[in-house]
Amino acid sequence: MKGHFWLNLFLVMIGVVIGSMAAEMTVGIPWLKWLSYGLEFGTESPIVLDLNLLRLTFGISIKITVSMILFIALALLIGRVITRDN
């Protein structure tokens, strides 16, 4: 999949959005609850730089769930099928 950077980036973003929606929808379903298992990491409280005239706040938090990983892989697989060179 050389030269398909923008397509891959778009597909990853679509996989993240659909995967996070699936994780939120399956929290209450006992036999699909495993799709919402995940890990969240980042800064607990934001770093603040106060310059008197300007206040900058830096912080990042990333949450990854099982369904996000599955949907990203599925989206990239679909992208590979779409752009297959015959």
Backbone as XML, in Angstrom:
<?xml version="1.0"?>
<chain id="A" units="angstrom">
  <residue number="1" name="MET">
    <atom name="N" x="0.823" y="-1.180" z="0.000"/>
    <atom name="CA" x="0.000" y="0.000" z="0.000"/>
    <atom name="C" x="0.871" y="1.249" z="0.000"/>
  </residue>
  <residue number="2" name="LYS">
    <atom name="N" x="1.866" y="1.243" z="-0.856"/>
    <atom name="CA" x="2.727" y="2.414" z="-0.977"/>
    <atom name="C" x="1.958" y="3.568" z="-1.586"/>
  </residue>
  <residue number="3" name="GLY">
    <atom name="N" x="2.216" y="4.750" z="-1.079"/>
    <atom name="CA" x="1.628" y="5.940" z="-1.657"/>
    <atom name="C" x="0.177" y="6.186" z="-1.287"/>
  </residue>
  <residue number="4" name="HIS">
    <atom name="N" x="-0.326" y="5.484" z="-0.301"/>
    <atom name="CA" x="-1.716" y="5.658" z="0.105"/>
    <atom name="C" x="-1.784" y="6.198" z="1.532"/>
  </residue>
  <residue number="5" name="PHE">
    <atom name="N" x="-0.911" y="7.130" z="1.855"/>
    <atom name="CA" x="-0.837" y="7.662" z="3.215"/>
    <atom name="C" x="-2.154" y="8.287" z="3.646"/>
  </residue>
  <residue number="6" name="TRP">
    <atom name="N" x="-2.728" y="9.151" z="2.822"/>
    <atom name="CA" x="-3.953" y="9.862" z="3.195"/>
    <atom name="C" x="-5.134" y="8.911" z="3.319"/>
  </residue>
  <residue number="7" name="LEU">
    <atom name="N" x="-5.189" y="7.914" z="2.465"/>
    <atom name="CA" x="-6.247" y="6.915" z="2.570"/>
    <atom name="C" x="-6.106" y="6.130" z="3.872"/>
  </residue>
  <residue number="8" name="ASN">
    <atom name="N" x="-4.886" y="5.720" z="4.195"/>
    <atom name="CA" x="-4.656" y="4.982" z="5.436"/>
    <atom name="C" x="-4.990" y="5.832" z="6.657"/>
  </residue>
  <residue number="9" name="LEU">
    <atom name="N" x="-4.603" y="7.092" z="6.634"/>
    <atom name="CA" x="-4.911" y="7.985" z="7.749"/>
    <atom name="C" x="-6.422" y="8.144" z="7.909"/>
  </residue>
  <residue number="10" name="PHE">
    <atom name="N" x="-7.120" y="8.322" z="6.801"/>
    <atom name="CA" x="-8.580" y="8.437" z="6.833"/>
    <atom name="C" x="-9.214" y="7.159" z="7.374"/>
  </residue>
  <residue number="11" name="LEU">
    <atom name="N" x="-8.730" y="6.007" z="6.932"/>
    <atom name="CA" x="-9.285" y="4.737" z="7.386"/>
    <atom name="C" x="-9.024" y="4.510" z="8.870"/>
  </residue>
  <residue number="12" name="VAL">
    <atom name="N" x="-7.855" y="4.899" z="9.353"/>
    <atom name="CA" x="-7.560" y="4.780" z="10.781"/>
    <atom name="C" x="-8.502" y="5.668" z="11.587"/>
  </residue>
  <residue number="13" name="MET">
    <atom name="N" x="-8.730" y="6.894" z="11.120"/>
    <atom name="CA" x="-9.649" y="7.789" z="11.832"/>
    <atom name="C" x="-11.069" y="7.223" z="11.841"/>
  </residue>
  <residue number="14" name="ILE">
    <atom name="N" x="-11.507" y="6.665" z="10.718"/>
    <atom name="CA" x="-12.831" y="6.039" z="10.663"/>
    <atom name="C" x="-12.892" y="4.853" z="11.631"/>
  </residue>
  <residue number="15" name="GLY">
    <atom name="N" x="-11.836" y="4.051" z="11.675"/>
    <atom name="CA" x="-11.790" y="2.921" z="12.601"/>
    <atom name="C" x="-11.840" y="3.355" z="14.054"/>
  </residue>
  <residue number="16" name="VAL">
    <atom name="N" x="-11.172" y="4.454" z="14.376"/>
    <atom name="CA" x="-11.192" y="4.973" z="15.746"/>
    <atom name="C" x="-12.591" y="5.447" z="16.120"/>
  </residue>
  <residue number="17" name="VAL">
    <atom name="N" x="-13.233" y="6.179" z="15.227"/>
    <atom name="CA" x="-14.573" y="6.707" z="15.520"/>
    <atom name="C" x="-15.580" y="5.573" z="15.683"/>
  </residue>
  <residue number="18" name="ILE">
    <atom name="N" x="-15.611" y="4.647" z="14.739"/>
    <atom name="CA" x="-16.575" y="3.547" z="14.815"/>
    <atom name="C" x="-16.251" y="2.631" z="15.996"/>
  </residue>
  <residue number="19" name="GLY">
    <atom name="N" x="-14.962" y="2.395" z="16.244"/>
    <atom name="CA" x="-14.567" y="1.559" z="17.376"/>
    <atom name="C" x="-14.932" y="2.169" z="18.716"/>
  </residue>
  <residue number="20" name="SER">
    <atom name="N" x="-14.770" y="3.478" z="18.852"/>
    <atom name="CA" x="-15.143" y="4.113" z="20.119"/>
    <atom name="C" x="-16.656" y="4.123" z="20.300"/>
  </residue>
  <residue number="21" name="MET">
    <atom name="N" x="-17.395" y="4.289" z="19.205"/>
    <atom name="CA" x="-18.859" y="4.208" z="19.293"/>
    <atom name="C" x="-19.292" y="2.798" z="19.694"/>
  </residue>
  <residue number="22" name="ALA">
    <atom name="N" x="-18.666" y="1.791" z="19.119"/>
    <atom name="CA" x="-18.999" y="0.406" z="19.459"/>
    <atom name="C" x="-18.663" y="0.113" z="20.917"/>
  </residue>
  <residue number="23" name="ALA">
    <atom name="N" x="-17.556" y="0.650" z="21.412"/>
    <atom name="CA" x="-17.181" y="0.443" z="22.812"/>
    <atom name="C" x="-18.201" y="1.076" z="23.749"/>
  </residue>
  <residue number="24" name="GLU">
    <atom name="N" x="-18.677" y="2.259" z="23.411"/>
    <atom name="CA" x="-19.674" y="2.927" z="24.247"/>
    <atom name="C" x="-21.016" y="2.198" z="24.220"/>
  </residue>
  <residue number="25" name="MET">
    <atom name="N" x="-21.388" y="1.651" z="23.074"/>
    <atom name="CA" x="-22.685" y="0.985" z="22.953"/>
    <atom name="C" x="-22.702" y="-0.399" z="23.598"/>
  </residue>
  <residue number="26" name="THR">
    <atom name="N" x="-21.547" y="-1.051" z="23.740"/>
    <atom name="CA" x="-21.514" y="-2.419" z="24.255"/>
    <atom name="C" x="-21.178" y="-2.506" z="25.735"/>
  </residue>
  <residue number="27" name="VAL">
    <atom name="N" x="-21.063" y="-1.384" z="26.426"/>
    <atom name="CA" x="-20.732" y="-1.413" z="27.852"/>
    <atom name="C" x="-21.802" y="-2.152" z="28.650"/>
  </residue>
  <residue number="28" name="GLY">
    <atom name="N" x="-23.059" y="-1.941" z="28.340"/>
    <atom name="CA" x="-24.146" y="-2.537" z="29.112"/>
    <atom name="C" x="-24.550" y="-3.934" z="28.690"/>
  </residue>
  <residue number="29" name="ILE">
    <atom name="N" x="-23.968" y="-4.461" z="27.623"/>
    <atom name="CA" x="-24.333" y="-5.796" z="27.136"/>
    <atom name="C" x="-23.318" y="-6.796" z="27.688"/>
  </residue>
  <residue number="30" name="PRO">
    <atom name="N" x="-23.755" y="-7.715" z="28.558"/>
    <atom name="CA" x="-22.803" y="-8.597" z="29.246"/>
    <atom name="C" x="-21.899" y="-9.415" z="28.324"/>
  </residue>
  <residue number="31" name="TRP">
    <atom name="N" x="-22.424" y="-9.955" z="27.236"/>
    <atom name="CA" x="-21.607" y="-10.815" z="26.385"/>
    <atom name="C" x="-20.779" y="-10.032" z="25.372"/>
  </residue>
  <residue number="32" name="LEU">
    <atom name="N" x="-20.954" y="-8.712" z="25.270"/>
    <atom name="CA" x="-20.119" y="-7.867" z="24.412"/>
    <atom name="C" x="-19.305" y="-6.854" z="25.211"/>
  </residue>
  <residue number="33" name="LYS">
    <atom name="N" x="-19.355" y="-6.978" z="26.523"/>
    <atom name="CA" x="-18.668" y="-6.025" z="27.396"/>
    <atom name="C" x="-17.153" y="-6.003" z="27.151"/>
  </residue>
  <residue number="34" name="TRP">
    <atom name="N" x="-16.590" y="-7.108" z="26.692"/>
    <atom name="CA" x="-15.149" y="-7.198" z="26.463"/>
    <atom name="C" x="-14.686" y="-6.228" z="25.384"/>
  </residue>
  <residue number="35" name="LEU">
    <atom name="N" x="-15.586" y="-5.796" z="24.498"/>
    <atom name="CA" x="-15.206" y="-4.831" z="23.465"/>
    <atom name="C" x="-14.883" y="-3.460" z="24.045"/>
  </residue>
  <residue number="36" name="SER">
    <atom name="N" x="-15.401" y="-3.167" z="25.226"/>
    <atom name="CA" x="-15.169" y="-1.857" z="25.832"/>
    <atom name="C" x="-13.973" y="-1.852" z="26.777"/>
  </residue>
  <residue number="37" name="TYR">
    <atom name="N" x="-13.305" y="-2.984" z="26.956"/>
    <atom name="CA" x="-12.111" y="-3.004" z="27.800"/>
    <atom name="C" x="-11.017" y="-2.208" z="27.113"/>
  </residue>
  <residue number="38" name="GLY">
    <atom name="N" x="-10.300" y="-1.436" z="27.901"/>
    <atom name="CA" x="-9.265" y="-0.627" z="27.291"/>
    <atom name="C" x="-8.295" y="-0.059" z="28.299"/>
  </residue>
  <residue number="39" name="LEU">
    <atom name="N" x="-7.464" y="0.805" z="27.800"/>
    <atom name="CA" x="-6.406" y="1.428" z="28.582"/>
    <atom name="C" x="-6.416" y="2.916" z="28.285"/>
  </residue>
  <residue number="40" name="GLU">
    <atom name="N" x="-6.301" y="3.711" z="29.337"/>
    <atom name="CA" x="-6.226" y="5.159" z="29.167"/>
    <atom name="C" x="-4.941" y="5.636" z="29.828"/>
  </residue>
  <residue number="41" name="PHE">
    <atom name="N" x="-4.177" y="6.419" z="29.088"/>
    <atom name="CA" x="-2.944" y="6.949" z="29.655"/>
    <atom name="C" x="-2.726" y="8.367" z="29.173"/>
  </residue>
  <residue number="42" name="GLY">
    <atom name="N" x="-1.926" y="9.090" z="29.912"/>
    <atom name="CA" x="-1.643" y="10.487" z="29.599"/>
    <atom name="C" x="-1.327" y="11.246" z="30.867"/>
  </residue>
  <residue number="43" name="THR">
    <atom name="N" x="-1.372" y="12.559" z="30.782"/>
    <atom name="CA" x="-1.103" y="13.377" z="31.961"/>
    <atom name="C" x="-2.375" y="13.485" z="32.787"/>
  </residue>
  <residue number="44" name="GLU">
    <atom name="N" x="-2.241" y="13.295" z="34.096"/>
    <atom name="CA" x="-3.394" y="13.357" z="34.994"/>
    <atom name="C" x="-3.960" y="14.771" z="35.071"/>
  </residue>
  <residue number="45" name="SER">
    <atom name="N" x="-3.088" y="15.724" z="35.285"/>
    <atom name="CA" x="-3.521" y="17.123" z="35.284"/>
    <atom name="C" x="-2.675" y="17.871" z="34.257"/>
  </residue>
  <residue number="46" name="PRO">
    <atom name="N" x="-3.253" y="18.837" z="33.585"/>
    <atom name="CA" x="-2.507" y="19.530" z="32.528"/>
    <atom name="C" x="-1.362" y="20.375" z="33.083"/>
  </residue>
  <residue number="47" name="ILE">
    <atom name="N" x="-0.347" y="20.558" z="32.254"/>
    <atom name="CA" x="0.790" y="21.411" z="32.583"/>
    <atom name="C" x="0.427" y="22.825" z="32.146"/>
  </residue>
  <residue number="48" name="VAL">
    <atom name="N" x="0.568" y="23.777" z="33.064"/>
    <atom name="CA" x="0.173" y="25.159" z="32.780"/>
    <atom name="C" x="1.416" y="26.038" z="32.759"/>
  </residue>
  <residue number="49" name="LEU">
    <atom name="N" x="1.558" y="26.814" z="31.692"/>
    <atom name="CA" x="2.636" y="27.792" z="31.564"/>
    <atom name="C" x="1.989" y="29.172" z="31.558"/>
  </residue>
  <residue number="50" name="ASP">
    <atom name="N" x="2.175" y="29.899" z="32.662"/>
    <atom name="CA" x="1.558" y="31.217" z="32.807"/>
    <atom name="C" x="2.609" y="32.280" z="32.516"/>
  </residue>
  <residue number="51" name="LEU">
    <atom name="N" x="2.422" y="33.022" z="31.427"/>
    <atom name="CA" x="3.358" y="34.070" z="31.019"/>
    <atom name="C" x="2.802" y="35.467" z="31.306"/>
  </residue>
  <residue number="52" name="ASN">
    <atom name="N" x="1.849" y="35.541" z="32.190"/>
    <atom name="CA" x="1.201" y="36.777" z="32.605"/>
    <atom name="C" x="0.325" y="37.368" z="31.504"/>
  </residue>
  <residue number="53" name="LEU">
    <atom name="N" x="0.797" y="37.451" z="30.311"/>
    <atom name="CA" x="0.002" y="37.932" z="29.189"/>
    <atom name="C" x="-0.765" y="36.783" z="28.543"/>
  </residue>
  <residue number="54" name="LEU">
    <atom name="N" x="-0.176" y="35.606" z="28.598"/>
    <atom name="CA" x="-0.713" y="34.439" z="27.911"/>
    <atom name="C" x="-0.579" y="33.224" z="28.815"/>
  </residue>
  <residue number="55" name="ARG">
    <atom name="N" x="-1.618" y="32.444" z="28.921"/>
    <atom name="CA" x="-1.567" y="31.215" z="29.708"/>
    <atom name="C" x="-1.730" y="30.032" z="28.759"/>
  </residue>
  <residue number="56" name="LEU">
    <atom name="N" x="-0.733" y="29.167" z="28.731"/>
    <atom name="CA" x="-0.755" y="27.973" z="27.881"/>
    <atom name="C" x="-0.995" y="26.746" z="28.753"/>
  </residue>
  <residue number="57" name="THR">
    <atom name="N" x="-1.874" y="25.892" z="28.313"/>
    <atom name="CA" x="-2.182" y="24.665" z="29.029"/>
    <atom name="C" x="-1.891" y="23.486" z="28.109"/>
  </residue>
  <residue number="58" name="PHE">
    <atom name="N" x="-1.045" y="22.570" z="28.576"/>
    <atom name="CA" x="-0.662" y="21.394" z="27.802"/>
    <atom name="C" x="-1.161" y="20.142" z="28.517"/>
  </residue>
  <residue number="59" name="GLY">
    <atom name="N" x="-1.767" y="19.260" z="27.783"/>
    <atom name="CA" x="-2.218" y="17.999" z="28.351"/>
    <atom name="C" x="-2.615" y="17.041" z="27.244"/>
  </residue>
  <residue number="60" name="ILE">
    <atom name="N" x="-2.462" y="15.767" z="27.522"/>
    <atom name="CA" x="-2.847" y="14.763" z="26.538"/>
    <atom name="C" x="-3.360" y="13.535" z="27.279"/>
  </residue>
  <residue number="61" name="SER">
    <atom name="N" x="-4.363" y="12.913" z="26.703"/>
    <atom name="CA" x="-4.922" y="11.688" z="27.244"/>
    <atom name="C" x="-5.361" y="10.828" z="26.067"/>
  </residue>
  <residue number="62" name="ILE">
    <atom name="N" x="-4.968" y="9.579" z="26.078"/>
    <atom name="CA" x="-5.293" y="8.658" z="24.991"/>
    <atom name="C" x="-5.991" y="7.440" z="25.585"/>
  </residue>
  <residue number="63" name="LYS">
    <atom name="N" x="-7.114" y="7.072" z="24.993"/>
    <atom name="CA" x="-7.846" y="5.885" z="25.425"/>
    <atom name="C" x="-7.933" y="4.921" z="24.249"/>
  </residue>
  <residue number="64" name="ILE">
    <atom name="N" x="-7.494" y="3.695" z="24.479"/>
    <atom name="CA" x="-7.513" y="2.657" z="23.446"/>
    <atom name="C" x="-8.359" y="1.499" z="23.967"/>
  </residue>
  <residue number="65" name="THR">
    <atom name="N" x="-9.334" y="1.064" z="23.163"/>
    <atom name="CA" x="-10.182" y="-0.063" z="23.553"/>
    <atom name="C" x="-10.002" y="-1.212" z="22.561"/>
  </residue>
  <residue number="66" name="VAL">
    <atom name="N" x="-10.484" y="-2.366" z="22.954"/>
    <atom name="CA" x="-10.399" y="-3.551" z="22.098"/>
    <atom name="C" x="-11.149" y="-3.312" z="20.790"/>
  </residue>
  <residue number="67" name="SER">
    <atom name="N" x="-12.327" y="-2.718" z="20.876"/>
    <atom name="CA" x="-13.105" y="-2.494" z="19.654"/>
    <atom name="C" x="-12.421" y="-1.495" z="18.722"/>
  </residue>
  <residue number="68" name="MET">
    <atom name="N" x="-11.713" y="-0.522" z="19.267"/>
    <atom name="CA" x="-10.983" y="0.416" z="18.409"/>
    <atom name="C" x="-9.901" y="-0.314" z="17.622"/>
  </residue>
  <residue number="69" name="ILE">
    <atom name="N" x="-9.178" y="-1.196" z="18.287"/>
    <atom name="CA" x="-8.119" y="-1.951" z="17.612"/>
    <atom name="C" x="-8.719" y="-2.837" z="16.517"/>
  </residue>
  <residue number="70" name="LEU">
    <atom name="N" x="-9.833" y="-3.501" z="16.824"/>
    <atom name="CA" x="-10.480" y="-4.362" z="15.827"/>
    <atom name="C" x="-10.982" y="-3.569" z="14.625"/>
  </residue>
  <residue number="71" name="PHE">
    <atom name="N" x="-11.603" y="-2.423" z="14.869"/>
    <atom name="CA" x="-12.142" y="-1.636" z="13.759"/>
    <atom name="C" x="-11.040" y="-0.953" z="12.952"/>
  </residue>
  <residue number="72" name="ILE">
    <atom name="N" x="-9.932" y="-0.580" z="13.583"/>
    <atom name="CA" x="-8.798" y="-0.032" z="12.827"/>
    <atom name="C" x="-8.232" y="-1.109" z="11.908"/>
  </residue>
  <residue number="73" name="ALA">
    <atom name="N" x="-8.055" y="-2.324" z="12.442"/>
    <atom name="CA" x="-7.539" y="-3.422" z="11.618"/>
    <atom name="C" x="-8.497" y="-3.744" z="10.475"/>
  </residue>
  <residue number="74" name="LEU">
    <atom name="N" x="-9.796" y="-3.752" z="10.759"/>
    <atom name="CA" x="-10.789" y="-4.013" z="9.716"/>
    <atom name="C" x="-10.774" y="-2.920" z="8.649"/>
  </residue>
  <residue number="75" name="ALA">
    <atom name="N" x="-10.668" y="-1.666" z="9.059"/>
    <atom name="CA" x="-10.637" y="-0.558" z="8.097"/>
    <atom name="C" x="-9.398" y="-0.635" z="7.212"/>
  </residue>
  <residue number="76" name="LEU">
    <atom name="N" x="-8.248" y="-0.963" z="7.799"/>
    <atom name="CA" x="-7.026" y="-1.075" z="6.994"/>
    <atom name="C" x="-7.086" y="-2.281" z="6.059"/>
  </residue>
  <residue number="77" name="LEU">
    <atom name="N" x="-7.717" y="-3.358" z="6.496"/>
    <atom name="CA" x="-7.899" y="-4.522" z="5.628"/>
    <atom name="C" x="-8.806" y="-4.176" z="4.450"/>
  </residue>
  <residue number="78" name="ILE">
    <atom name="N" x="-9.872" y="-3.451" z="4.700"/>
    <atom name="CA" x="-10.757" y="-3.003" z="3.616"/>
    <atom name="C" x="-10.000" y="-2.078" z="2.668"/>
  </residue>
  <residue number="79" name="GLY">
    <atom name="N" x="-9.169" y="-1.206" z="3.208"/>
    <atom name="CA" x="-8.354" y="-0.324" z="2.369"/>
    <atom name="C" x="-7.381" y="-1.092" z="1.500"/>
  </residue>
  <residue number="80" name="ARG">
    <atom name="N" x="-6.828" y="-2.166" z="2.042"/>
    <atom name="CA" x="-5.909" y="-2.991" z="1.254"/>
    <atom name="C" x="-6.644" y="-3.684" z="0.113"/>
  </residue>
  <residue number="81" name="VAL">
    <atom name="N" x="-7.859" y="-4.138" z="0.378"/>
    <atom name="CA" x="-8.662" y="-4.780" z="-0.666"/>
    <atom name="C" x="-9.050" y="-3.766" z="-1.736"/>
  </residue>
  <residue number="82" name="ILE">
    <atom name="N" x="-9.415" y="-2.569" z="-1.329"/>
    <atom name="CA" x="-9.815" y="-1.527" z="-2.284"/>
    <atom name="C" x="-8.665" y="-1.137" z="-3.205"/>
  </residue>
  <residue number="83" name="THR">
    <atom name="N" x="-7.462" y="-1.023" z="-2.658"/>
    <atom name="CA" x="-6.324" y="-0.531" z="-3.444"/>
    <atom name="C" x="-5.439" y="-1.656" z="-3.957"/>
  </residue>
  <residue number="84" name="ARG">
    <atom name="N" x="-5.957" y="-2.867" z="-3.994"/>
    <atom name="CA" x="-5.156" y="-4.010" z="-4.440"/>
    <atom name="C" x="-4.699" y="-3.812" z="-5.881"/>
  </residue>
  <residue number="85" name="ASP">
    <atom name="N" x="-3.417" y="-4.047" z="-6.113"/>
    <atom name="CA" x="-2.863" y="-3.964" z="-7.474"/>
    <atom name="C" x="-3.005" y="-5.324" z="-8.131"/>
  </residue>
  <residue number="86" name="ASN">
    <atom name="N" x="-3.677" y="-5.378" z="-9.247"/>
    <atom name="CA" x="-3.888" y="-6.652" z="-9.954"/>
    <atom name="C" x="-2.779" y="-6.924" z="-10.923"/>
  </residue>
</chain>
